[in-house]
Amino acid sequence: MAKKVVAIDIGSSSIRASIVNEELEIEAQFTKAFTRLSPVANFVEYGHQEFKESLLLVTNGALERIGRDEAEIVVTNQRATTAAIGRDGVGYGPILSWMDLRTSPLCLELSSKGHRIAPNQAVTKAMYLASLDPSLAASLRFATLDTLAIFILTSGSTFATDYTNAATAGFIESLDLTYSTELLKDCSISLEQLPEIHSTYGSYGSYDYGGRQYEIVVAIGDQQASLLGQNATTPGATKVTFGTGTILDTSMGTRRPKSAHRSDNGTFPIVTYSNGKEIGWGFEALSLGSGGCIDWLIDLGVISGYQEASNFSRNFRDYSKATFVPAPSGLGTPIWDFGARSLFENLTLGDSRTEIVAAVLDGIAALTNDLLSAAIIESGLVPEVIYADGGMTVNKPFIELVADNLGLKIAISPEKEATTIGASALAFAKGDLGSFPQLFRKIEARRQIVNPIYERESKQYLQRREDWLSARNRAQGSIPELSSISF
């Protein structure tokens, strides 16, 4: 077993390389931001050269700090952000972010052929990149950011992804986890243009730095890494990540889902890990841009910064009925209404900025319960505790609102970077989740538990839930032409 892991975490606007030891402690971090471009509305892209320079800068910095210690490399990434690589091994065109919506018309085109592809998946992004120069289209290879990073680190010798990334990219349409030949035909993309699919813990080649070879042993999507980073691996174990959006994942162990497509409850099946012997499965539920509402409050001048977003009491409902439905880009799980829009209700002259901020955060908390309720219906399991990570978990009054809206205990991760911890744990465990309890013993002891004021299904909980659903219904269908679109 390597003494250290260099965990490369590729986010929406930066790349971070963390040095993690066998106690799952982060010893040092190296971070480099890269420019997120938005040339027109709904276009979000990056440049290849800056991505490569940022990747090498942080990776080399971490390996330089490690020195002569034994180390392995793991890669975790924002899923579905898509790049093209030319025949010469050089990046081609822009890198399209998972948030980029320019390919929505292509999604509708594929829908007419029986394929359910969303614009935040990789399929139509690859189609768009291929369309930039039809004479080069057949020579391009298409990569999500895990594949691109590994391709760069191995000097082009490894072109591979893992099952957690491949299963969410959109090119797989069945539970056998192989690329859909029918979809590829309808996209005019060949199998050779896509990366090989490897186990999450496996062999991804090596990175030569300073004359030493560092093995790359894990590639994993960020949300799956976060789930493992909470040691939430048993059936029904659930974590929620509070970032720009809110993403909830439930582990189902090795129990296969009923379908590879989005369920009637608005959840998506996911692969949580693979190790060459078994495949882990789960469900994912997500909202669209809820966490960005805090940045919106800052931009409006309602609050000056994130610290002011915690200056309220969890009991603010005793004196304010202000309600907010966070839907700046529509509503996700369970209803998937792209035409819904944010809604404020019941504001009075007695409501100050404190109540406005509290109402926004309470709306995000209530939206989180939408995600959990859908996952419970899908899995048939009610978790005893919800594991939470992400930047908003430092806001204790907000987490208290989450506990109250869910009627369940919330366990806050002591490590903010749960994705880094999960990917590193898989490397130290050599893919064996049976080793996780021992690996996580110190982290488990440092979890902070937030209890709800009242339990799930109590009278108070049900009334709060009814009030929320009533407000959410009024936010639906604000833009009818968008509400009619389904991916």
C-alpha positions as CSV (number, residue, x, y, z in Angstrom):
1,M,0.0,0.0,0.0
2,A,1.3,3.5,-0.9
3,K,2.0,5.7,2.1
4,K,0.4,8.7,0.4
5,V,-2.3,9.4,-2.2
6,V,-2.3,12.5,-4.5
7,A,-6.0,13.1,-5.0
8,I,-6.8,15.2,-8.1
9,D,-10.2,16.8,-7.8
10,I,-11.4,18.6,-11.0
11,G,-14.2,21.1,-10.2
12,S,-16.3,23.6,-12.2
13,S,-13.7,26.3,-12.0
14,S,-10.5,24.9,-10.5
15,I,-8.3,21.8,-10.1
16,R,-7.0,20.8,-6.7
17,A,-4.4,18.2,-5.8
18,S,-4.5,17.0,-2.2
19,I,-1.9,14.9,-0.3
20,V,-3.8,12.4,1.8
21,N,-2.3,10.0,4.3
22,E,-3.4,6.5,5.5
23,E,-5.5,8.1,8.3
24,L,-7.5,9.9,5.6
25,E,-6.0,13.2,6.7
26,I,-5.4,15.9,4.1
27,E,-1.8,17.1,4.7
28,A,-1.5,19.7,2.0
29,Q,-3.5,21.1,-1.0
30,F,-2.5,22.7,-4.2
31,T,-5.2,24.6,-6.1
32,K,-5.2,26.4,-9.5
33,A,-8.3,28.1,-10.9
34,F,-9.0,28.0,-14.6
35,T,-11.1,30.4,-16.6
36,R,-14.8,29.6,-17.1
37,L,-16.0,31.3,-20.2
38,S,-19.5,32.2,-21.1
39,P,-19.4,33.8,-24.6
40,V,-23.2,33.9,-24.7
41,A,-26.1,33.0,-22.4
42,N,-26.2,29.3,-21.5
43,F,-22.8,28.7,-23.0
44,V,-20.2,27.5,-20.5
45,E,-16.7,26.4,-21.7
46,Y,-13.0,26.1,-20.9
47,G,-9.7,26.2,-22.8
48,H,-7.6,23.0,-23.3
49,Q,-4.2,24.6,-22.7
50,E,-5.2,26.3,-19.5
51,F,-6.8,23.1,-18.2
52,K,-3.6,21.1,-19.0
53,E,-1.3,23.7,-17.4
54,S,-3.5,23.8,-14.2
55,L,-3.6,20.0,-14.0
56,L,0.2,19.7,-14.2
57,L,0.9,22.6,-11.9
58,V,-1.1,21.2,-9.0
59,T,-0.1,17.6,-9.6
60,N,3.6,18.4,-9.7
61,G,3.3,20.7,-6.7
62,A,1.9,17.8,-4.6
63,L,4.4,15.3,-5.8
64,E,7.2,17.7,-5.1
65,R,6.0,18.1,-1.5
66,I,5.7,14.3,-1.1
67,G,9.4,13.9,-2.1
68,R,10.6,10.3,-1.9
69,D,7.6,8.8,-0.2
70,E,5.6,6.1,-2.0
71,A,2.5,7.6,-3.6
72,E,-0.4,6.8,-5.9
73,I,-2.7,9.1,-7.9
74,V,-6.5,9.2,-8.0
75,V,-8.7,11.3,-10.1
76,T,-12.2,12.6,-9.3
77,N,-14.1,15.0,-11.5
78,Q,-17.2,17.0,-12.3
79,R,-19.1,14.5,-14.4
80,A,-20.1,15.0,-18.1
81,T,-18.0,18.1,-18.9
82,T,-16.8,17.0,-22.3
83,A,-13.7,17.6,-24.4
84,A,-12.5,16.5,-27.9
85,I,-9.0,15.2,-28.7
86,G,-7.6,15.3,-32.2
87,R,-5.6,12.7,-34.0
88,D,-2.4,14.4,-32.9
89,G,-3.4,14.1,-29.3
90,V,-4.0,17.8,-28.9
91,G,-7.3,19.2,-27.5
92,Y,-9.7,20.3,-30.1
93,G,-12.4,23.1,-29.8
94,P,-13.7,24.3,-26.4
95,I,-14.2,22.0,-23.4
96,L,-18.0,22.1,-22.8
97,S,-19.0,22.3,-19.2
98,W,-21.8,20.1,-17.8
99,M,-23.7,23.3,-17.2
100,D,-23.5,24.3,-21.0
101,L,-27.0,24.2,-22.5
102,R,-26.2,25.0,-26.2
103,T,-27.0,21.4,-27.2
104,S,-30.6,21.3,-26.0
105,P,-31.9,21.2,-29.6
106,L,-29.8,18.1,-30.2
107,C,-31.4,16.5,-27.1
108,L,-34.8,17.0,-28.6
109,E,-33.6,15.6,-31.9
110,L,-32.4,12.4,-30.2
111,S,-35.6,12.2,-28.2
112,S,-37.5,11.8,-31.5
113,K,-35.3,8.8,-32.1
114,G,-36.2,7.2,-28.7
115,H,-33.1,8.3,-26.8
116,R,-33.6,10.2,-23.4
117,I,-30.5,12.4,-23.3
118,A,-30.3,15.6,-21.1
119,P,-28.2,18.6,-22.1
120,N,-26.0,18.2,-19.0
121,Q,-24.8,14.8,-20.3
122,A,-21.9,14.2,-22.6
123,V,-23.6,12.8,-25.6
124,T,-24.8,15.9,-27.4
125,K,-21.7,17.8,-26.3
126,A,-19.6,15.3,-28.3
127,M,-22.0,15.7,-31.2
128,Y,-21.6,19.5,-31.1
129,L,-17.8,19.3,-31.0
130,A,-17.9,16.9,-34.0
131,S,-20.0,19.3,-35.9
132,L,-17.5,22.1,-35.7
133,D,-15.5,20.7,-38.6
134,P,-17.2,17.7,-40.3
135,S,-14.0,16.8,-42.1
136,L,-12.3,16.1,-38.8
137,A,-15.3,14.6,-37.0
138,A,-14.4,10.9,-37.5
139,S,-10.8,11.4,-36.2
140,L,-11.8,13.0,-32.9
141,R,-12.0,11.2,-29.6
142,F,-14.3,12.4,-26.9
143,A,-13.5,12.5,-23.2
144,T,-15.0,13.6,-19.9
145,L,-12.5,15.3,-17.6
146,D,-11.3,12.2,-15.8
147,T,-10.3,10.7,-19.2
148,L,-8.7,14.0,-20.3
149,A,-6.7,14.3,-17.1
150,I,-5.5,10.7,-17.3
151,F,-4.7,11.1,-21.0
152,I,-2.5,14.1,-20.3
153,L,-0.8,12.5,-17.3
154,T,0.0,9.3,-19.2
155,S,1.3,11.3,-22.2
156,G,-1.6,9.8,-24.3
157,S,-1.0,6.2,-23.5
158,T,-4.3,5.7,-21.6
159,F,-7.6,6.7,-22.9
160,A,-10.1,5.4,-20.4
161,T,-12.9,6.2,-18.0
162,D,-14.6,4.3,-15.2
163,Y,-18.1,3.0,-14.7
164,T,-19.2,5.8,-12.4
165,N,-18.5,8.4,-15.1
166,A,-19.5,6.3,-18.1
167,A,-22.9,5.4,-16.7
168,T,-23.8,9.1,-16.2
169,A,-22.3,10.4,-19.5
170,G,-25.3,9.2,-21.5
171,F,-23.7,6.8,-24.0
172,I,-24.9,3.8,-21.9
173,E,-28.6,3.0,-22.1
174,S,-28.9,-0.3,-20.4
175,L,-27.8,-2.0,-17.1
176,D,-25.2,-4.1,-18.8
177,L,-23.0,-0.9,-18.8
178,T,-21.8,-1.1,-22.3
179,Y,-22.0,1.6,-24.9
180,S,-25.2,1.7,-26.9
181,T,-24.5,0.9,-30.5
182,E,-27.9,2.2,-31.6
183,L,-27.3,5.5,-29.9
184,L,-23.8,5.8,-31.3
185,K,-25.2,5.2,-34.8
186,D,-27.8,7.9,-34.3
187,C,-25.1,10.3,-33.1
188,S,-22.7,9.4,-35.9
189,I,-20.0,8.5,-33.3
190,S,-18.0,5.3,-33.5
191,L,-17.1,3.1,-30.5
192,E,-13.4,3.8,-31.2
193,Q,-14.0,7.5,-30.5
194,L,-15.0,6.8,-26.8
195,P,-12.7,5.8,-23.9
196,E,-12.4,2.2,-22.7
197,I,-14.4,1.6,-19.5
198,H,-12.3,0.4,-16.5
199,S,-13.1,-0.5,-13.0
200,T,-13.2,2.5,-10.6
201,Y,-10.3,1.0,-8.8
202,G,-8.0,-0.3,-11.5
203,S,-5.0,0.4,-13.7
204,Y,-4.9,3.7,-15.5
205,G,-1.3,3.8,-16.4
206,S,1.3,6.0,-14.7
207,Y,2.6,9.6,-14.5
208,D,6.3,10.1,-15.0
209,Y,7.6,12.9,-12.7
210,G,11.1,13.5,-11.7
211,G,12.1,10.1,-13.2
212,R,9.7,8.2,-11.0
213,Q,6.5,6.5,-12.1
214,Y,3.3,7.2,-10.0
215,E,0.5,4.7,-10.7
216,I,-3.0,6.1,-11.4
217,V,-5.3,3.7,-9.6
218,V,-8.7,5.4,-9.2
219,A,-11.0,7.3,-11.5
220,I,-14.4,8.3,-10.1
221,G,-17.2,10.8,-10.5
222,D,-17.3,13.5,-7.8
223,Q,-20.7,12.6,-6.3
224,Q,-19.9,8.9,-6.1
225,A,-16.5,9.9,-4.5
226,S,-18.4,12.1,-2.0
227,L,-20.7,9.1,-1.2
228,L,-17.7,6.9,-0.5
229,G,-16.1,9.8,1.4
230,Q,-19.0,9.7,3.9
231,N,-18.5,5.9,4.3
232,A,-22.1,5.7,3.1
233,T,-21.9,2.4,1.4
234,T,-24.6,0.2,3.0
235,P,-28.1,-0.1,1.4
236,G,-30.1,3.1,2.2
237,A,-27.1,5.1,3.3
238,T,-27.6,8.7,1.9
239,K,-25.5,11.8,1.5
240,V,-26.4,15.2,0.3
241,T,-23.9,17.7,-1.1
242,F,-24.7,21.4,-0.9
243,G,-22.9,23.3,-3.6
244,T,-24.1,25.4,-6.6
245,G,-26.8,22.8,-6.8
246,T,-28.0,20.3,-4.2
247,I,-27.3,16.6,-5.0
248,L,-28.5,13.7,-3.0
249,D,-27.2,10.2,-3.5
250,T,-28.4,6.9,-1.9
251,S,-26.4,3.8,-1.9
252,M,-28.1,0.4,-2.7
253,G,-25.0,-1.8,-2.2
254,T,-24.8,-4.2,-5.1
255,R,-28.6,-4.2,-5.7
256,R,-29.2,-3.4,-9.4
257,P,-31.9,-0.7,-10.2
258,K,-34.9,-1.6,-12.3
259,S,-33.9,0.6,-15.2
260,A,-31.0,2.5,-16.6
261,H,-33.2,5.6,-17.1
262,R,-34.7,8.3,-14.9
263,S,-37.5,6.9,-12.8
264,D,-41.1,8.1,-12.3
265,N,-39.9,9.6,-9.0
266,G,-37.3,11.8,-10.9
267,T,-34.2,10.0,-9.6
268,F,-31.4,8.6,-11.7
269,P,-29.7,5.2,-11.3
270,I,-25.9,5.6,-10.7
271,V,-22.9,3.3,-10.4
272,T,-21.3,4.1,-7.1
273,Y,-18.0,2.2,-7.6
274,S,-16.6,-0.9,-9.3
275,N,-13.5,-2.9,-8.3
276,G,-13.3,-5.7,-10.9
277,K,-15.3,-8.1,-8.7
278,E,-18.5,-6.2,-8.0
279,I,-20.4,-3.1,-9.0
280,G,-22.1,-0.8,-6.5
281,W,-25.4,0.9,-7.4
282,G,-27.4,3.7,-6.1
283,F,-29.9,6.5,-6.9
284,E,-29.3,10.2,-7.4
285,A,-31.7,13.1,-7.0
286,L,-30.8,16.7,-7.7
287,S,-32.0,20.3,-7.8
288,L,-31.0,22.9,-10.4
289,G,-28.9,25.8,-9.0
290,S,-30.4,26.1,-5.5
291,G,-27.1,27.0,-3.8
292,G,-26.5,29.8,-6.3
293,C,-29.3,31.6,-4.6
294,I,-26.9,32.7,-1.9
295,D,-24.6,34.3,-4.5
296,W,-27.7,36.0,-5.8
297,L,-28.5,37.5,-2.4
298,I,-24.9,38.8,-2.3
299,D,-25.1,40.2,-5.8
300,L,-28.3,42.1,-4.9
301,G,-26.7,43.5,-1.7
302,V,-29.1,41.8,0.6
303,I,-26.1,40.4,2.4
304,S,-22.5,41.3,2.1
305,G,-21.1,37.8,2.2
306,Y,-21.6,34.2,3.2
307,Q,-21.1,34.9,6.9
308,E,-24.3,37.0,7.0
309,A,-26.2,34.0,5.6
310,S,-26.1,32.4,9.0
311,N,-27.4,35.3,11.1
312,F,-30.8,33.9,11.8
313,S,-32.6,31.5,14.2
314,R,-34.0,28.1,13.1
315,N,-37.2,29.3,14.8
316,F,-37.8,32.2,12.5
317,R,-41.0,30.6,11.4
318,D,-42.5,31.6,14.8
319,Y,-42.7,35.2,13.6
320,S,-42.4,35.1,9.8
321,K,-44.3,33.3,7.1
322,A,-42.0,34.4,4.2
323,T,-41.5,31.6,1.8
324,F,-39.1,31.1,-1.1
325,V,-39.0,28.4,-3.8
326,P,-35.5,28.2,-5.3
327,A,-35.9,27.5,-9.0
328,P,-33.7,29.9,-10.9
329,S,-33.2,27.3,-13.7
330,G,-36.3,25.2,-13.0
331,L,-37.1,22.4,-10.6
332,G,-35.3,19.0,-10.7
333,T,-36.2,15.9,-8.8
334,P,-39.0,14.8,-8.5
335,I,-41.0,16.8,-11.1
336,W,-38.3,18.1,-13.6
337,D,-40.0,21.3,-14.6
338,F,-37.5,23.4,-16.6
339,G,-40.1,26.2,-16.8
340,A,-40.5,26.6,-13.1
341,R,-39.0,29.8,-11.6
342,S,-38.1,31.1,-8.2
343,L,-41.0,32.4,-6.1
344,F,-41.2,34.7,-3.0
345,E,-44.5,34.6,-1.0
346,N,-46.0,36.1,2.2
347,L,-43.5,38.9,2.6
348,T,-44.6,41.7,4.9
349,L,-43.2,45.0,6.0
350,G,-42.2,43.3,9.2
351,D,-39.8,41.0,7.3
352,S,-36.2,42.2,7.4
353,R,-33.2,41.0,5.4
354,T,-32.8,38.4,8.1
355,E,-36.1,36.8,7.4
356,I,-35.5,37.0,3.6
357,V,-32.2,35.2,4.0
358,A,-33.8,32.6,6.3
359,A,-36.7,32.0,3.8
360,V,-34.2,31.4,1.0
361,L,-32.2,28.9,3.0
362,D,-35.4,27.3,4.3
363,G,-36.5,26.9,0.7
364,I,-33.2,25.1,-0.2
365,A,-33.8,22.8,2.9
366,A,-37.4,22.1,1.8
367,L,-36.1,21.3,-1.7
368,T,-33.7,18.9,-0.2
369,N,-36.6,17.0,1.3
370,D,-38.1,16.7,-2.2
371,L,-34.9,14.9,-3.2
372,L,-34.9,12.7,-0.2
373,S,-38.6,11.8,-0.5
374,A,-38.1,10.7,-4.1
375,A,-35.1,8.6,-3.1
376,I,-37.0,6.9,-0.3
377,I,-39.9,6.0,-2.7
378,E,-37.4,4.6,-5.2
379,S,-35.3,2.6,-2.7
380,G,-38.0,1.7,-0.2
381,L,-35.6,2.5,2.6
382,V,-35.7,5.4,5.1
383,P,-32.2,6.3,6.4
384,E,-31.7,7.0,10.1
385,V,-29.2,9.8,9.4
386,I,-28.3,12.0,6.3
387,Y,-24.6,12.6,5.7
388,A,-23.9,16.2,4.5
389,D,-20.9,17.8,2.9
390,G,-20.2,20.8,0.7
391,G,-19.5,24.4,1.4
392,M,-22.8,25.3,2.9
393,T,-22.4,22.8,5.8
394,V,-20.3,25.4,7.7
395,N,-23.6,27.3,8.1
396,K,-25.0,25.7,11.2
397,P,-28.4,27.5,11.2
398,F,-28.9,26.3,7.6
399,I,-28.1,22.7,8.5
400,E,-30.6,23.0,11.4
401,L,-33.3,24.0,8.9
402,V,-32.3,21.0,6.8
403,A,-32.8,18.7,9.8
404,D,-36.1,20.3,10.6
405,N,-37.4,20.0,7.0
406,L,-36.2,16.4,6.6
407,G,-37.2,15.3,10.2
408,L,-34.0,13.4,10.4
409,K,-30.5,13.7,11.9
410,I,-27.9,15.3,9.8
411,A,-24.3,14.2,10.2
412,I,-21.9,16.9,9.0
413,S,-18.6,15.6,7.5
414,P,-15.6,16.8,9.4
415,E,-13.8,16.9,6.1
416,K,-15.2,19.5,3.7
417,E,-13.5,17.7,0.7
418,A,-15.5,14.5,0.9
419,T,-14.8,13.7,-2.8
420,T,-11.0,13.8,-2.1
421,I,-11.5,11.5,0.9
422,G,-13.7,9.0,-0.9
423,A,-11.4,8.6,-3.9
424,S,-8.3,8.3,-1.6
425,A,-10.1,5.7,0.6
426,L,-10.8,3.5,-2.4
427,A,-7.1,3.6,-3.2
428,F,-5.9,2.8,0.3
429,A,-8.5,0.0,0.5
430,K,-7.4,-1.4,-2.9
431,G,-11.0,-1.3,-4.0
432,D,-12.3,-3.3,-1.0
433,L,-15.1,-1.5,0.8
434,G,-14.8,-4.0,3.6
435,S,-11.8,-2.0,4.7
436,F,-13.7,1.3,5.0
437,P,-14.8,1.0,8.7
438,Q,-11.2,0.8,9.8
439,L,-10.1,3.5,7.5
440,F,-12.9,5.9,8.6
441,R,-12.6,5.3,12.3
442,K,-11.1,8.8,13.1
443,I,-13.4,10.6,10.7
444,E,-16.5,8.9,12.2
445,A,-15.5,10.0,15.7
446,R,-15.4,13.7,14.5
447,R,-18.8,13.9,12.9
448,Q,-21.1,16.6,14.1
449,I,-24.7,15.6,14.5
450,V,-27.6,18.1,14.2
451,N,-31.0,16.8,15.4
452,P,-34.4,17.9,14.1
453,I,-36.8,19.8,16.3
454,Y,-39.5,17.3,15.4
455,E,-39.4,13.9,13.8
456,R,-40.4,12.9,10.3
457,E,-44.1,12.2,9.9
458,S,-44.9,14.2,13.1
459,K,-47.8,16.7,12.9
460,Q,-45.5,19.7,12.7
461,Y,-43.4,18.1,10.0
462,L,-46.4,17.3,7.9
463,Q,-47.8,20.8,8.1
464,R,-44.4,22.3,7.1
465,R,-44.3,19.8,4.2
466,E,-47.8,20.7,3.1
467,D,-47.0,24.5,3.1
468,W,-43.9,23.9,1.0
469,L,-45.6,21.7,-1.6
470,S,-48.4,24.3,-2.0
471,A,-45.8,27.0,-2.7
472,R,-43.8,24.8,-5.0
473,N,-46.9,24.1,-7.0
474,R,-47.4,27.8,-7.6
475,A,-43.8,28.1,-8.9
476,Q,-44.3,25.4,-11.6
477,G,-45.1,26.3,-15.2
478,S,-43.9,29.9,-15.0
479,I,-42.5,29.5,-18.6
480,P,-45.0,27.0,-20.2
481,E,-42.9,26.4,-23.4
482,L,-40.0,25.3,-21.2
483,S,-42.2,23.3,-18.9
484,S,-43.4,21.2,-21.8
485,I,-39.8,20.0,-22.5
486,S,-38.7,16.7,-21.0
487,F,-35.3,15.0,-21.3
